[in-house]
Structure formats: structure tokens, C-alpha cells
Amino acid sequence: MLLIFLSTILLIPVFMGLGNIVNRFSGEPFQGISGHIFPGILGISIFWAVLSFFISLNIYVEILTVIYGLFCFFRNKLYLTFFLLSKKETLLICFITSIILFCGSFYPYILDHFGYYVPTVKWLTEFGLVKGIANLDLTLGQMSVWHIFQAGFYNFSDPYLRMNTILLVIYTLYIVEYKSWSQLCFVPVLLLFSQSPSPDLPVIIFSLIILNEILKNNRNIGFLFTFSVFVFAIKPTMIWLPLLSFLYSVFIDKSRFTALIPGFLLVLLFFMKNIWTFGYPVFPIAIVDLNASWKPSPEILKNSSQFAIQKTYDMQYSYQEIREFSLFDYIKNWLFLEGIKSKINILFIMSLIGFVIFSYIKRNRIVNLICISIVVKSILILLFSAQYRFFIDVFFVIFFVVSADYFTRKKSIAVFSLLSIIFIACIMLPDFLRIYLPSFRPGNFMGKFELNQLYRPSVYQYKTYTPYQLGNLKFNVSKKYPYNFDTELPAISESYIFDDIKAGIFPQLIDPQKVEKGFIWKKLDPEEEKAGHHIINSIKDSYKQN
């Protein structure tokens, strides 16, 4: 907890200092502390995304960034903006921050933390963006811009990957500065994502901020659209946000096309990043085939697509069963899954219908544009993979738009306090969740409170792995554990090893001497297939050993 606090007071000035430089080109999007921080996050992320094509985001990159950010912070006397906060505002920020830091110090429990987030950050820190890395582990092909941002500060500023906790503190500053009190009610819910570098938290926070600025008729279209594209680059399921910003610029602000150019350039960078790591412009969809030599095997992409369809139904049906569904079965079985996800799906549809009706009654042009954007995004999600984690942001948007004028400062603080108590009770007593909410799977992985976390956030360590070689690739596999969050690189998840060998293929180094040159896949010859099955047997046998 203490170390997260120290990271916070180090990095906020860095973001502000570099954000001041971005503002010289884009114009200050809004006043105060937040008006420097968010442009700083945007500028650092874009610069590092470009840089990571050529070098790793190592400690030298981080040191130079931190020093220059601090230099700009003090040279431009940006610390004076903190004195604009009143005593009451400062006390409220300190109260909320203490809760955020405490909750952020618990063990990570989101499974993607171990199989996707941490491995991605480690690859970026050690090698940068690696061509065709999706061939090694398809999940790594995403390389979210948020993880690029996280990786650059992983060396010493944020070694415990609690940037989401820091972002929640920054979000609190924005809420108090701009008195957007209804957003304070979201903070206890977002504490669920504070222990891991999950991209879900930043896209929800950034989308709510952009939404608030649009509702306030902010006319800095260049920044709003570029920042919206940045959110899309973090998580493409946020496609509704750049769509909204574009519609706002055309129908409300009637701005010039030139204001949108930086955003379109960022879209181009997003496509280039995906082509470099995945072989196609948008992960994980194999469309717009550019015949990149490093694109994944069609068989692996087919397996991924089938798995995504099964995930839509919470793995409660086989792929063959889903294929035999009638249209009525598709809808009925999705709405009435076993467990909590059924309730989330029903609530989603009801909320969407309710918001359409609200938008029609409200007859406000901006609200109508928000509704159109959300409906378009929802249709795309329902068509491709209707997993609740892809539309969870819709709940936040609808609640914010409908209730923005209802919550006063006192009401918001009361709701925040009550929900925070409930959340703290849940993470302090995870057995309660396991017993009374068994379908909430992350509850099964929550670690208990430890006194040490008041100083240092709790993290898992598992440095047990087995080295293997197949073809020209030497790789490591975590022993008796399915993920590779703490395994020396290059590492492959055992599930992808099984899928590859079953498909008769395996990743290989483009340059046998240099991992950073990237990966392709190749068909295994009979001898290599035999060696591959030996590796599979070895992995399975390790689970039988004491």
C-alpha cells in the first residue's frame, strides 16, 4: 500500500509534465490537474507504442521518461495547480485515495492477469513488440496499448503492476475537480480491477470522462476524437466511443476534418501494431488478409473462433451443440445460462431497451448520438461474441447518462462509502463470495488479507518451469500450472502447445539466434511430431508427480 502511494506521487507529476507538452499541440482539453494528466498518458502511450517496434521498453526508456516528465513538471510550475483545490476537496480526495490504495494492495485474482496481462508486459519490457508473437501464444497477439503503457513503468516506477490503482486515484481527482459526482458511485465497482493491469478499467474510466466532456459540450474535437481512438486501441470492443466522437464532431460541433487527422493516424498505428504481432489488422478477427508470412495457422484461428463461441455460452455447451441451435435456441440459451451471467445478460438487454426509450423521450441530440453508438456496438458484440465482459461498459454509460443530474455531492459520497464497505468486506472475506456467489468465478482466486500488504502490494510468485526444445525454438513451460506469468521467456502456455501439436504445427524462430526477430509457424515432420507428443506426455506426467 505504501509503495503504491509512492508510485502515485512519483508518476502523477511525470504524467502532468509530459501532458503539458502534448497540450501545446492539441490544446488543453480541460482545466486543472486532470487537463495535464490525461494528455500525458495519451502522449506517453503513443510514443512508446511507436518506440516498441524498434526497442524494448527497458529501464533506460523509463528513466529518461521519468526524468524528463519531472523536469517539465517543475519547470512549468505545474505543482501550483494542486493549490487550487479547497481544503474540503483535498480531504475528500485523501479519504477516497486511502480506500483505493488499500483495495489495490490485495492479491490479483483475475485469471487473465496470469495468462495474458503479466506475460504481455514482460515481453514488451524485455523485447518490445515482437513480430508474429501470436504464433507463440495467440493471446499475446493482442498487445494492448494499455499494456505498452504499463510495460514502460514496470522496471522501477510500478514494479507491482498497480497502474490501475494509480489511475483510480487520478480518476478521483477528475471527479472532485469537475464535480461530476455521479461518477464517484462507479469507483467502488471499479476497485474490482485495481489489483491487475486489466484494460477494462482504463477504457471504462476514459469513456466516462469523454462522455462527460461531450455532455458538457467540450469543443476540443481533436483531443476528444484522438482520445476516443486511444480507448479503442486499448480495447477494440469500445468501437462505440470513436463513433460517438465522430458523430459529435459532424452533427453537433460541425468541426473541420483536419481536427480528426490525429485520431485517424492513431487508427493506422493500431492496425500496424496488430499486423506486426498478429498478422491481421484487428485481433482476433482474421479479416483483410495481407498475406503476412507470420500470420497464425488457420487451424489455430479456427479453434480460437470456436472457443469464443463457447465462451459466449459460458462453456456450458459444446461447439457442436451450439451449431445445432435454432435462432430461438441461440437467444433463449444465452439469456438463461446457469449462474450469474444469465442475470447479467438479461439486465443488459433490459437496460439497452430502456435506454432507447429514454433517448426517445429525452429528445436530446447528444443523448441520441450516444444511444445510436451504444446500439451499434451492442449489435456487433451480439453478432461476434456476446460475452458479458465485452459489454460491461454499457452499464456504466447508461447509468451515467440517466443519473448524471440526480447525484449530489452528499448522495455520491454516501453511495461510495456504502459500496466501498461492501467491496472491502468481500475481499477481506473471500470465503463469503465462494459460498454465497459460487458462479462469480474470480471469487475463487481471491487471496486473503496479509499485514505485509500495508507496505507492499501482495503478488504471487511461481518460478517453477521446465525447458523444452522443438525445432529451432527453445521455450519454457510453467510446471503443474497452466499460465506463464512468472516463467522465463520465451514461454508458451501448455494449452497452446497441445493445440499446436494436435494441428501438426509449432512456432519457430524467424532468426534462430534472436528471439526479438519474431516467430512463424511450420508443419511438423514425423520426427518432430513424435518429439511434440513426448513434450505433451511430459507436461501431463508432471501433474502426477508429488
N, C-alpha and C positions, 0 to 999 in steps of 0.2 A: 504493500500500500504506500509506504513512504517512498520507495523507489519509483513508483508510477507518478507520484506527486512531483518528484524531482525531474522526471522526464517531461512532465507537463509544463513546469516553469522554465525548462530549457527550450522546448520546441515551440511553444506559442510565440515567443519573441522572434524565433527563426522564421516561422510562417509569416508573421507580420512584416518583418524586414524584407523578405523576398516578395511578399504581396504588394508592398509599396512600389516595387519596380514594375510588376505586372500592371498596376493601376495607371502607370504613366502611359501605357499603350492602350489599355481598354477603358480607362476612365473608372473612377471609384464607383463600384456597383451600389454600395450603400455606405452610410457614415459609420464612424466608430471603430471599435476593435475588430468586429466581425468583417467590416469592409476591407480590412487588410488581410485577415487570416485566410478567408476562402479563396481569394485570388492567389495567395501564396501556395496553398495546397494544389490548386489547379496548375500553376506555373511549374512547380517542382515536379508534379506527376508527368506533365507533358515533356519537360526537358529530360527527365530520367527515362521515359519511355523511348525517346529517340536515342539517348546515350546507350541504353541497354542492348541495342542492336550491335554495338561495337565493343563494349567492355562490360565487365561485371560491375554490379553496384556495391563495390567493396568499401572498406573503411576509409580509403583516401577520398573517394567521392563524397562520403558522408562528412568527413572532417571539413573539407572545403566548403560544402553547402552550409554546414552549421556556422562556421566562422564568418562566412560572407553574410549570412542571414542576420547574425547578431550584430555585425558591423553596421549593416543598413538600419537595423532597429535603433541602435544608439545614435548613429549619425543623424538620422531624421527625427530624433526625439519622440519616437512613437510611444514610448512609455508614458508620455503625458496624457494619452487617451484614457488610461486607466483611472486617472484622477477625475474624469468626468462622471464616473459612477458615484451615486449617492451612498451614504452610509448604509441605508436600508437595503439597497441593491447589492452592495458588497457582502453584507451579512447573509442575504438570501443565496447569493452565488456560492459562498463558503459552505453553507448548510447543504445545498444540493450536491456540491462537489465532493464533500466528505462521504455522502452516501454512494455516489458514483465510484469513487476510488475504492471504497470498501468492497462493493459488489464486484468490481473489476479485478480484485485480487484473488478471487476463487479459482479453483482448477478449471481449465477449459473442458467442456463436455459435448460440444457439437462434433459429431463424427467427422465431418469434413475438415475439421481442424487438423486431424491426424493423417487423413488420406489425401488432402488437397491443399489446404492453406499453407501449412508449415513446409511441406516439400516444395511448393511453388516458390515461396520466399527464399528457401535455401538455394534453389537452382539459380535464381536471379542474383543472389548475393555472391555466389561462387563463380557463375558462368555468364550471367546476363541472359538475354533471350536466345534460346538455342533452336536452331533450325530443325524442324521435324521432330521436336521433342514429344509430340503426340504419339509417335511410333513407339516410344519407350513406355509411356503410360498415358493413355488417351486423356485422362483428366487434366494432365499438365498442359495440354494444348490450349486451355483457356487463358492462362497467364493474364488475369485481370489487371487493369491499370491500377486498381487499389493495392494489389499485391506488389506491383512495381514500386508504388509509393512507400509501402511498408518495408520492402526489402532494403531500400536506401538508408533507413534509420535502424536497421536490425543489428548493426555492428556494435554500437555502444549507446546510442540515444534511447532506443527502445528494444533492448535485447530480450524482453519477455513477451513481445508482440502484443502489447496492450494499447496500440494506437486507437482502437475503437473506444477505449475508456477515455483517452485524451480527447477524442472527437466529441464525446458526450459532454465533456466539460466545456468545450468550445461552443457546442450547441446551446448549452445553458447560458453562456454569455450572450449569444444572439437573442435568445428568448427574453432575457431580462432587459437587454439594451433596447429592443424593439417592442417590448411589452406585448408580445404575441402569446398571451397567457394560455390559450387553449393547447399550444404545443407542449407546455410543461406536463400535461397529462400523459404524453407519449413517453417521457423519459423513463419511468419505471418499467414499461413494457420493453423498451429498447435495451434495458440492462441485461436482458437475455443474451444479447450479442456482444457484451462488453469484455468477455474473457478470451475471445478468439478474434483473429483478423478476418472476420466474416464480411464479405462485401455487401451483405444485406443491410447492415446498419448504416454505412455511409450513403447508400442510394436512397434509403428512406429519409434520412436527415436532409440530404441535399435537395431531394424532390420537394419536401415540405417547405424548405427555405425559398426555393424558386417559386413554388406555388404562392407563398405568402407575398413575395415581391410582385408577382403578376397581379394578384388581387389588389395590391396597393398601387397598381399602375406604374410600376418602375419602368422607365423608358430606356434603360441601358440594354437595348436589344442585343448588341454584340456580345456582352458578357453573359446575359441570360441564356442565349441560344448556345454559346460555346460551353457554358457550364452544364447545360442540359445534355449536350452531346457527351461531355465528360462522364456524366452519370450513366448514360447509355453504354459508354466504353467500359465502365466498371462492371455493368451487368446488362446485357442486351435486352432482357425482358422489360427494361424501363423505356422501351421504344416510345411509349406514350408521352414522355416528357419533352424530348426534342420536337415531337409532332405538335404538342401544345405550344411550345415556344415559337415554332414556325407559324402556326395559325394565329397566334397572338401578334406576331410581327406583321403579318399580312392584313388581318382584318381589324385589329384594334390600333396598333401603333402606326401601321402603313409606312414602315421604315424602308430604307433603300436596301437592295440586295447586297451591297458591299458590306453591310453590318453583319451578314450571315457568313461571309467568307471564312473567318477563322474557325467557325463551327464545322463547315464542310471540309476544311483541311484536317481537322481533328478526326472526322469520319474516315478520311483517307488513311490517316495514320493508324486508326483502329483496324481497318481492313488489311493494311500491310503487316501489322503485328500478327494478326490471325493467320494470314497466308504463310508467314515466316515460321510460326510454331505449329500450325495445324494443316496448312496446305490449301485451305479454303477461306473465303472472306469472313464468314460468320460461324463461330463454334457453337454447337457441334453439327451444324447442318452442312451436308456435302452438296452445296449448290454453287454455281458459277465455277466450273472446273477449269482451272488454268493449267492443268497437266503438270503440276509441280512434282518433281521426282521424289519429293519427301512426303507426299500426302499419305495418310494411313491406308491400310489394306481395306478394300471394300467389305471383306468379311467381318472385320472388327467394327466398322461403321454400322454394318447391318445389326450386329449383336448389340451395339450401343443404342440403336434406334428401338430395337425390341425391348431392351431393358427400360428405356424411358417410358414406353407404353405401359409396361408392367408397373412402373413406379406411379403412373397416373392412378392406378387402382391399388396403390399401397402394397404391391406384391401379393395381393390376395387372390389373384387369378393367374394362370399360366398364359403365355403369349398365344398359344393355340386356342385356349378358351375365349380370350378377348377377340381374336379374329372371327370367331363364330357368333359374336354378339350381333343382334339386330340393333337398329338405331335406338329403339326403345330400351334395349338392354344396356347400351352404352351409357345412356343418361341415367337410368334407374340405378345401375350398379355403382356408378360414380357418386351419385347422391347418397346412397345408402351403404357405404362401406362400413365395416366394423370399426368401432373406436371413434376417437375424437375427430378424425379427418372428415367423417361424414358430416358432422355438425359444422365444421369449417366450410365445407363445400356448399352446404345448404345456405349458410349465412352469407356466403359470397354471392350467390345468385339472388337472394332476397335483397341484399344491400345494393346490388347493381340495379335491380328493378326499381327499388326505392329511390336511388339517386337519379335515375332517368326521369321519374315522376317529379322529384324535387326540382330538377333542372327545368322541366317544362313549366312548372308553376312559378318558379323564380323569375323566369324570363330575363335573365341577366346574360349578356353576350359572353362574358368571360367564363361564367359558370357553364354555359352551354358548350363552349370550346373545351373546357375541362371534361365534361361529360362525354363528348364525342371522342376525345383522346383516350379516355379510360375504356370506353366501349370497344374501340378498335383494338387496343391492347388485349382486352379480355377475350375477344373473339379469336385473336391469334393464339393466345395461350390455350384456349379450349380446343383449338384445332390441332396444335402440335403436341403439347404435353401438359395436361391440366393438373399439375402438382401444386399443392397449396403454397409452397414456398415461392412459386413464380407469380402468385397474385396477392401475396400478403400485403404488399404496399397499397393495394386498392382500398383496404380497410382504413388505413391511415388517412388517405386522401379524402375519402368520403366523409369520415368523421370530422376532419379538419374543416372542410368546406361548409358542412352543415352546421357545425357548432362554433365556428370562429367568433361569432358575436355574442355567444352565450356566456363564455367563461370570463369571470373577473379574476383579478389577482388572488383574492381570498379563496374563491372556489377552486382555482387551479392548484394553489398550494395545498389545500385540504385534500383534493383528489390525489395529488402527487404523494403526499405523506401517507395516505391510506394504502395506495398501491405499492409504495416502497416497502412498507411494513410487511405486506403480504409476500412480496417477492423475496425480501430478506429472510422471512420465515421459511420459505420454500427451499432456498439454497442452504440455509443453516440446518434444515431438517429434510434432506432429500428422500429419506425413507418414507415420509408422508406422501410425496408425489408417487413413489413407486407402488404404494399400497392403494391409494385412492384415485390415482390417474395413471394406470398402467399403460394406456395407449399413448401417453406422452413419452416417447422413447428416450429423448435426451435426459429425462429424469433418472434413467437407469445408470447414467455415466457421470452424474454429479458427485464430486468429491466433497468430503466433509470439511468443516472449518478447522484451520490449524492456526495456532498462535503466531507462527512464523510469517504468515501472510500479512500481518500488520506492518512488517518491514519489507518483505519481498513477496511478490505475487507467486502463487502456487503454480508449479509446472511439473509435468510428467517427464521422466527420463527413462529411456529404454534403448540402451546402446548395444543390444544383443542382435547380431545378424550373422548370416552365413554368406561367404563369397562364392560365386559361380562364374563359369565362362561358357558361352555358346557362340561359335563362330569367332569373330574378332571382338566381341563385346564381353568385357569383364564387368559384372554387376553384383550388387548385394541385395539380399532379401532378409527382411526382418524375421527373426526366429520365433516361431509359435505366436505370431501376431500378424494380422492382415495388412497393416499400414506401415509406412516408412518415414514417419515424422522425425525419427531420431537416428536414421540409418545413414551411413556414409554414402555419398553419391559416387557413381550413378546407382540408383536403387530402383527396383521395379516391384510393384505390388503383386503378391502371389496370384491374385485373381486374373491379372493381365497376362501373367506367364502361362496360366492354364488355358486362357482363351487363345493366345498366340499359337501355342504348340498344338492345340486342338485344330486350329485353322491351317496348320502346316507352315507357319511363318515365324519369324523372330526378328526383333530390331537389331540393326548392326550400325556400327560407327561409320560415318562417311569417310573420316580420316582416322585410321586405327591408332594414331599417336595423339590425337587431340579430341577430347570429348566435346569441347565447345564448338567444333565444326558441325556437329549435328548428327541426326540419325535418319536412316531409311529402313525399310523392311525388305526381307528377302525370303524366298521359299527355301525351306529346309530340304537338304538331300537326305537319303535314308539313314546315313550315319549320324547326321545332326538331329534327325527326329528321334533316333534311339537315345542320344545324349539328352535331348529335351525331356523325354519321358523319365529318364533317370533323375533329372532335376525335380520333376513333379513328385516322383516317389520319395525323394529325399526330403522335400518340404512336408509332405504328408506324414512321413515317418517321424519327423521332428516333434509332431504333436503327440505322438505315442510315448515319447521319452519323458522321463521324470525330470 
